[in-house]
Amino acid sequence: MEIALLTLLHILIPIYWLGGDLGAFYGSGFLLDPKRTVPERMLSLKILNDIDMAPRTALILAFPTGFTLAVVKGWLMVSPLLVGAVWIIGLVWLALAWSVHLSHGKGNTWTRPVDLLLRYLILAGLFASG
């Protein structure tokens, strides 16, 4: 059951990622259309920002689910503590990304730079691990 659920989750994540990206791409046409009124364009921007959270969420969850699946299937031999740490980091990052989204335009100035720093640190860690 655990392997089947992890596999399903790991397969669904790229689907949501791609679906959200396609929706945002399609919707951006309304945002850039000069024939649209300013209120219509602003509504389009709000919808695009909300739709874009599906790929952002999928991006963040892709590594913890894939890492856990590799451990459960026996492809990686690592400590369960490391698996837990990967999930904690992933969930903290996810909470931070949603905080950035939900506080957009509300004067919350610290979440965006911290989210960006975390992205760079994770990228550097992935490169360093090979």
Rosetta constraint file for C-alpha pairs under 8 A:
AtomPair CA 1 CA 5 HARMONIC 6.04 0.50
AtomPair CA 2 CA 6 HARMONIC 6.10 0.50
AtomPair CA 3 CA 7 HARMONIC 5.94 0.50
AtomPair CA 3 CA 69 HARMONIC 6.86 0.50
AtomPair CA 3 CA 72 HARMONIC 6.85 0.50
AtomPair CA 3 CA 73 HARMONIC 7.39 0.50
AtomPair CA 4 CA 8 HARMONIC 6.09 0.50
AtomPair CA 5 CA 9 HARMONIC 6.09 0.50
AtomPair CA 6 CA 10 HARMONIC 5.98 0.50
AtomPair CA 6 CA 65 HARMONIC 6.58 0.50
AtomPair CA 6 CA 68 HARMONIC 7.80 0.50
AtomPair CA 6 CA 69 HARMONIC 6.03 0.50
AtomPair CA 7 CA 11 HARMONIC 6.14 0.50
AtomPair CA 7 CA 69 HARMONIC 6.85 0.50
AtomPair CA 8 CA 12 HARMONIC 6.09 0.50
AtomPair CA 9 CA 13 HARMONIC 6.14 0.50
AtomPair CA 9 CA 65 HARMONIC 7.26 0.50
AtomPair CA 10 CA 14 HARMONIC 7.44 0.50
AtomPair CA 10 CA 62 HARMONIC 6.68 0.50
AtomPair CA 10 CA 65 HARMONIC 5.85 0.50
AtomPair CA 10 CA 66 HARMONIC 6.21 0.50
AtomPair CA 11 CA 15 HARMONIC 7.00 0.50
AtomPair CA 12 CA 16 HARMONIC 6.28 0.50
AtomPair CA 13 CA 17 HARMONIC 6.10 0.50
AtomPair CA 13 CA 58 HARMONIC 5.23 0.50
AtomPair CA 13 CA 59 HARMONIC 7.94 0.50
AtomPair CA 13 CA 61 HARMONIC 7.35 0.50
AtomPair CA 13 CA 62 HARMONIC 6.40 0.50
AtomPair CA 14 CA 18 HARMONIC 5.97 0.50
AtomPair CA 14 CA 58 HARMONIC 6.70 0.50
AtomPair CA 14 CA 62 HARMONIC 7.66 0.50
AtomPair CA 15 CA 19 HARMONIC 5.94 0.50
AtomPair CA 16 CA 20 HARMONIC 5.91 0.50
AtomPair CA 16 CA 54 HARMONIC 6.20 0.50
AtomPair CA 16 CA 55 HARMONIC 6.39 0.50
AtomPair CA 16 CA 58 HARMONIC 6.64 0.50
AtomPair CA 17 CA 21 HARMONIC 6.25 0.50
AtomPair CA 17 CA 54 HARMONIC 6.09 0.50
AtomPair CA 17 CA 55 HARMONIC 3.94 0.50
AtomPair CA 17 CA 56 HARMONIC 7.42 0.50
AtomPair CA 17 CA 57 HARMONIC 7.92 0.50
AtomPair CA 17 CA 58 HARMONIC 5.39 0.50
AtomPair CA 17 CA 59 HARMONIC 7.02 0.50
AtomPair CA 18 CA 22 HARMONIC 6.07 0.50
AtomPair CA 18 CA 55 HARMONIC 6.90 0.50
AtomPair CA 19 CA 23 HARMONIC 6.14 0.50
AtomPair CA 19 CA 55 HARMONIC 7.84 0.50
AtomPair CA 20 CA 24 HARMONIC 6.09 0.50
AtomPair CA 20 CA 51 HARMONIC 5.86 0.50
AtomPair CA 20 CA 52 HARMONIC 5.95 0.50
AtomPair CA 20 CA 53 HARMONIC 7.73 0.50
AtomPair CA 20 CA 54 HARMONIC 5.50 0.50
AtomPair CA 20 CA 55 HARMONIC 5.48 0.50
AtomPair CA 21 CA 25 HARMONIC 6.04 0.50
AtomPair CA 21 CA 52 HARMONIC 6.69 0.50
AtomPair CA 21 CA 55 HARMONIC 6.27 0.50
AtomPair CA 22 CA 26 HARMONIC 6.10 0.50
AtomPair CA 23 CA 27 HARMONIC 6.01 0.50
AtomPair CA 23 CA 48 HARMONIC 7.90 0.50
AtomPair CA 23 CA 51 HARMONIC 6.98 0.50
AtomPair CA 24 CA 28 HARMONIC 6.02 0.50
AtomPair CA 24 CA 48 HARMONIC 5.35 0.50
AtomPair CA 24 CA 51 HARMONIC 6.26 0.50
AtomPair CA 24 CA 52 HARMONIC 6.24 0.50
AtomPair CA 25 CA 29 HARMONIC 7.24 0.50
AtomPair CA 26 CA 30 HARMONIC 7.90 0.50
AtomPair CA 27 CA 31 HARMONIC 6.88 0.50
AtomPair CA 27 CA 44 HARMONIC 6.82 0.50
AtomPair CA 27 CA 48 HARMONIC 6.43 0.50
AtomPair CA 28 CA 32 HARMONIC 6.26 0.50
AtomPair CA 28 CA 44 HARMONIC 7.46 0.50
AtomPair CA 28 CA 45 HARMONIC 7.81 0.50
AtomPair CA 28 CA 48 HARMONIC 7.11 0.50
AtomPair CA 29 CA 33 HARMONIC 5.99 0.50
AtomPair CA 30 CA 36 HARMONIC 7.21 0.50
AtomPair CA 30 CA 41 HARMONIC 6.60 0.50
AtomPair CA 30 CA 44 HARMONIC 6.42 0.50
AtomPair CA 31 CA 36 HARMONIC 7.86 0.50
AtomPair CA 31 CA 40 HARMONIC 7.88 0.50
AtomPair CA 31 CA 41 HARMONIC 4.79 0.50
AtomPair CA 31 CA 42 HARMONIC 7.45 0.50
AtomPair CA 31 CA 44 HARMONIC 5.58 0.50
AtomPair CA 31 CA 45 HARMONIC 6.32 0.50
AtomPair CA 32 CA 41 HARMONIC 7.56 0.50
AtomPair CA 33 CA 41 HARMONIC 8.00 0.50
AtomPair CA 36 CA 40 HARMONIC 6.05 0.50
AtomPair CA 36 CA 41 HARMONIC 6.35 0.50
AtomPair CA 37 CA 41 HARMONIC 6.26 0.50
AtomPair CA 38 CA 42 HARMONIC 6.09 0.50
AtomPair CA 39 CA 43 HARMONIC 6.12 0.50
AtomPair CA 40 CA 44 HARMONIC 6.17 0.50
AtomPair CA 41 CA 45 HARMONIC 6.20 0.50
AtomPair CA 42 CA 46 HARMONIC 6.31 0.50
AtomPair CA 43 CA 47 HARMONIC 6.23 0.50
AtomPair CA 44 CA 48 HARMONIC 6.04 0.50
AtomPair CA 45 CA 49 HARMONIC 6.13 0.50
AtomPair CA 46 CA 50 HARMONIC 6.31 0.50
AtomPair CA 47 CA 51 HARMONIC 6.07 0.50
AtomPair CA 48 CA 52 HARMONIC 5.94 0.50
AtomPair CA 49 CA 53 HARMONIC 6.84 0.50
AtomPair CA 49 CA 101 HARMONIC 7.88 0.50
AtomPair CA 50 CA 54 HARMONIC 7.96 0.50
AtomPair CA 52 CA 56 HARMONIC 6.43 0.50
AtomPair CA 53 CA 57 HARMONIC 5.84 0.50
AtomPair CA 53 CA 98 HARMONIC 7.81 0.50
AtomPair CA 53 CA 101 HARMONIC 7.78 0.50
AtomPair CA 54 CA 58 HARMONIC 6.10 0.50
AtomPair CA 55 CA 59 HARMONIC 5.93 0.50
AtomPair CA 56 CA 60 HARMONIC 6.43 0.50
AtomPair CA 56 CA 97 HARMONIC 7.70 0.50
AtomPair CA 57 CA 61 HARMONIC 6.23 0.50
AtomPair CA 57 CA 94 HARMONIC 6.56 0.50
AtomPair CA 57 CA 97 HARMONIC 7.90 0.50
AtomPair CA 58 CA 62 HARMONIC 5.84 0.50
AtomPair CA 59 CA 63 HARMONIC 7.69 0.50
AtomPair CA 60 CA 64 HARMONIC 7.81 0.50
AtomPair CA 60 CA 90 HARMONIC 6.29 0.50
AtomPair CA 60 CA 93 HARMONIC 7.17 0.50
AtomPair CA 60 CA 94 HARMONIC 6.29 0.50
AtomPair CA 61 CA 65 HARMONIC 6.18 0.50
AtomPair CA 61 CA 90 HARMONIC 6.64 0.50
AtomPair CA 61 CA 94 HARMONIC 7.83 0.50
AtomPair CA 62 CA 66 HARMONIC 6.00 0.50
AtomPair CA 63 CA 67 HARMONIC 5.78 0.50
AtomPair CA 63 CA 90 HARMONIC 7.95 0.50
AtomPair CA 64 CA 68 HARMONIC 5.98 0.50
AtomPair CA 64 CA 83 HARMONIC 7.88 0.50
AtomPair CA 64 CA 86 HARMONIC 5.98 0.50
AtomPair CA 64 CA 87 HARMONIC 5.66 0.50
AtomPair CA 64 CA 90 HARMONIC 6.44 0.50
AtomPair CA 65 CA 69 HARMONIC 6.01 0.50
AtomPair CA 66 CA 70 HARMONIC 6.13 0.50
AtomPair CA 67 CA 71 HARMONIC 6.35 0.50
AtomPair CA 67 CA 83 HARMONIC 7.52 0.50
AtomPair CA 68 CA 72 HARMONIC 6.10 0.50
AtomPair CA 68 CA 83 HARMONIC 6.41 0.50
AtomPair CA 69 CA 73 HARMONIC 6.04 0.50
AtomPair CA 70 CA 74 HARMONIC 6.21 0.50
AtomPair CA 70 CA 75 HARMONIC 5.08 0.50
AtomPair CA 70 CA 76 HARMONIC 5.74 0.50
AtomPair CA 71 CA 75 HARMONIC 5.79 0.50
AtomPair CA 71 CA 76 HARMONIC 4.80 0.50
AtomPair CA 71 CA 77 HARMONIC 6.30 0.50
AtomPair CA 71 CA 78 HARMONIC 7.05 0.50
AtomPair CA 78 CA 82 HARMONIC 6.68 0.50
AtomPair CA 78 CA 83 HARMONIC 7.58 0.50
AtomPair CA 79 CA 83 HARMONIC 6.79 0.50
AtomPair CA 80 CA 84 HARMONIC 6.21 0.50
AtomPair CA 81 CA 85 HARMONIC 6.09 0.50
AtomPair CA 82 CA 86 HARMONIC 6.12 0.50
AtomPair CA 83 CA 87 HARMONIC 6.37 0.50
AtomPair CA 84 CA 88 HARMONIC 6.15 0.50
AtomPair CA 85 CA 89 HARMONIC 6.10 0.50
AtomPair CA 86 CA 90 HARMONIC 6.04 0.50
AtomPair CA 87 CA 91 HARMONIC 5.98 0.50
AtomPair CA 88 CA 92 HARMONIC 6.04 0.50
AtomPair CA 89 CA 93 HARMONIC 6.05 0.50
AtomPair CA 90 CA 94 HARMONIC 6.07 0.50
AtomPair CA 91 CA 95 HARMONIC 6.08 0.50
AtomPair CA 92 CA 96 HARMONIC 6.12 0.50
AtomPair CA 93 CA 97 HARMONIC 6.11 0.50
AtomPair CA 93 CA 115 HARMONIC 7.12 0.50
AtomPair CA 93 CA 118 HARMONIC 7.42 0.50
AtomPair CA 94 CA 98 HARMONIC 6.22 0.50
AtomPair CA 95 CA 99 HARMONIC 6.03 0.50
AtomPair CA 96 CA 100 HARMONIC 6.20 0.50
AtomPair CA 96 CA 111 HARMONIC 6.65 0.50
AtomPair CA 96 CA 115 HARMONIC 6.36 0.50
AtomPair CA 97 CA 101 HARMONIC 6.33 0.50
AtomPair CA 97 CA 115 HARMONIC 6.49 0.50
AtomPair CA 98 CA 102 HARMONIC 5.98 0.50
AtomPair CA 99 CA 103 HARMONIC 5.86 0.50
AtomPair CA 99 CA 111 HARMONIC 7.02 0.50
AtomPair CA 100 CA 104 HARMONIC 6.01 0.50
AtomPair CA 100 CA 108 HARMONIC 7.96 0.50
AtomPair CA 100 CA 111 HARMONIC 5.66 0.50
AtomPair CA 100 CA 112 HARMONIC 5.79 0.50
AtomPair CA 100 CA 115 HARMONIC 7.85 0.50
AtomPair CA 103 CA 107 HARMONIC 7.42 0.50
AtomPair CA 103 CA 108 HARMONIC 6.11 0.50
AtomPair CA 104 CA 108 HARMONIC 7.31 0.50
AtomPair CA 109 CA 113 HARMONIC 7.74 0.50
AtomPair CA 110 CA 114 HARMONIC 6.37 0.50
AtomPair CA 111 CA 115 HARMONIC 6.01 0.50
AtomPair CA 112 CA 116 HARMONIC 6.23 0.50
AtomPair CA 113 CA 117 HARMONIC 6.07 0.50
AtomPair CA 114 CA 118 HARMONIC 6.09 0.50
AtomPair CA 115 CA 119 HARMONIC 6.26 0.50
AtomPair CA 116 CA 120 HARMONIC 6.41 0.50
AtomPair CA 117 CA 121 HARMONIC 6.18 0.50
AtomPair CA 118 CA 122 HARMONIC 6.08 0.50
AtomPair CA 119 CA 123 HARMONIC 6.09 0.50
AtomPair CA 120 CA 124 HARMONIC 6.07 0.50
AtomPair CA 121 CA 125 HARMONIC 6.07 0.50
AtomPair CA 122 CA 126 HARMONIC 6.14 0.50
AtomPair CA 123 CA 127 HARMONIC 6.24 0.50
AtomPair CA 124 CA 128 HARMONIC 6.03 0.50
AtomPair CA 125 CA 129 HARMONIC 6.12 0.50
AtomPair CA 126 CA 130 HARMONIC 6.60 0.50
